[in-house]
Structure formats: C-alpha cells, structure tokens
Amino acid sequence: MKKHIIDESPLNIEVAKAARVWRTRRDEARGQFPALGALWDWAHNYPPSETAPEYAFAPWVFFLNLCGYSVERYGYAPRAEMPQGTLDLCLLGDALRCFERHGFEDIHSAIEAIEAPEPTAENWEECYAEQYADELNA
C-alpha cells in the first residue's frame, strides 16, 4: 500500500490556512449575493482572446463598470461591450438588483471575495498574508 506524503512545510501550512480563509470568504459572498456569483460564473463563457480582448468576461466587466467598482479599484473603467444576450442581460439585471438592499461597500467587498484568486505557494504571500493576517494567526 502506497503512503501519501504530506508536505507540512511552514509555507504549505500557511497556504492551506489562507485557502481555508479564502474559501470561507468566497462562499459567504456567494451565499449573500448569489446573483453576483451567477454573473461571475457566466462571464467565464467570454474568455480573453487576442482577436477580441474587449469581450473578455464582458458581462462581469460591464457590471463592474456600471457599479463603479472598476474606477474605485483600478482607477479606470476597462472597455467592455454592453452584453447582448438575453441571459447576459438577465444576470446583469439580477446582479444590479443587489443594490436594492445593500450598499456599495457590501457589494464591493463581495466582488473582491468572488474575484480573488485561490491562494497558491506562488501568490499567497503577495495576495493574502497581509489581508488575512488576523484570521491566519487565529
């Protein structure tokens, strides 16, 4: 019987802790704002391409521009075409309806949690060490 060797190096332990925190935050954001999660997932049907980069994740980027997140987070609004499909528009409308009961801060925090890349050994310190410091040291 083959034994699996688990790398318990300090780095892998920290990455595993960061991944748990990341997963919890992402799941909480998707639970509170399912319409944002649905739009994010659907937007992956628009992958980046060399011939039409402006269509990369178009419904999601268009939403970020509409709600002011792009300018607040990146300092500019990336070019994004108005979604044309019926499902695109319905998902966009559902995501915008989140503002009926929630403010910009709550929704922008959820966007950050949904967009955040999963922690890896290569990115965890840059992306998560400071951001999750309190939770990682608990």
Backbone hydrogen bonds, N-H to C=O, Kabsch-Sander energy under -0.5 kcal/mol:
donor,donor_aa,acceptor,acceptor_aa,energy
5,I,3,K,-0.5
6,I,4,H,-0.6
7,D,5,I,-0.6
8,E,6,I,-0.9
13,I,9,S,-2.2
14,E,10,P,-2.3
15,V,11,L,-2.5
16,A,12,N,-2.3
17,K,13,I,-2.2
18,A,14,E,-2.7
19,A,15,V,-2.5
20,R,16,A,-1.9
21,V,17,K,-2.2
22,W,18,A,-3.0
23,R,19,A,-2.7
24,T,20,R,-2.3
25,R,21,V,-2.6
26,R,22,W,-2.8
27,D,23,R,-2.7
28,E,24,T,-2.4
29,A,25,R,-2.4
30,R,26,R,-2.5
31,G,27,D,-2.1
32,Q,28,E,-2.4
33,F,29,A,-2.5
36,L,33,F,-0.9
37,G,33,F,-1.6
38,A,34,P,-2.4
39,L,35,A,-2.1
40,W,36,L,-2.6
41,D,37,G,-2.5
42,W,38,A,-2.4
43,A,39,L,-2.5
44,H,40,W,-0.7
44,H,41,D,-1.0
45,N,42,W,-2.3
46,Y,43,A,-2.0
55,Y,52,A,-1.8
56,A,53,P,-1.6
57,F,46,Y,-4.0
58,A,55,Y,-1.7
60,W,57,F,-0.7
61,V,57,F,-2.5
62,F,58,A,-2.7
63,F,59,P,-1.9
64,L,60,W,-2.6
65,N,61,V,-2.2
66,L,62,F,-2.4
67,C,63,F,-2.4
68,G,65,N,-1.0
69,Y,64,L,-1.1
70,S,64,L,-1.5
72,E,68,G,-1.9
73,R,69,Y,-3.1
74,Y,70,S,-3.1
75,G,70,S,-0.8
75,G,71,V,-1.2
76,Y,70,S,-0.8
81,E,54,E,-0.7
89,L,85,G,-2.5
90,C,86,T,-2.4
91,L,87,L,-2.8
92,L,88,D,-2.4
93,G,89,L,-2.6
94,D,90,C,-2.5
95,A,91,L,-2.3
96,L,92,L,-2.4
97,R,93,G,-1.8
98,C,95,A,-1.2
99,F,96,L,-1.7
100,E,97,R,-2.0
101,R,98,C,-0.9
102,H,98,C,-1.1
107,I,103,G,-2.1
108,H,104,F,-3.3
109,S,105,E,-2.2
110,A,106,D,-1.9
111,I,107,I,-2.5
112,E,108,H,-2.1
113,A,109,S,-2.1
114,I,110,A,-2.6
115,E,111,I,-2.7
116,A,112,E,-1.6
124,W,120,T,-2.4
127,C,123,N,-2.9
128,Y,124,W,-3.1
129,A,124,W,-1.3
130,E,125,E,-0.5
132,Y,128,Y,-3.0
133,A,130,E,-1.1
136,L,132,Y,-3.0
137,N,133,A,-1.8
138,A,135,E,-0.6
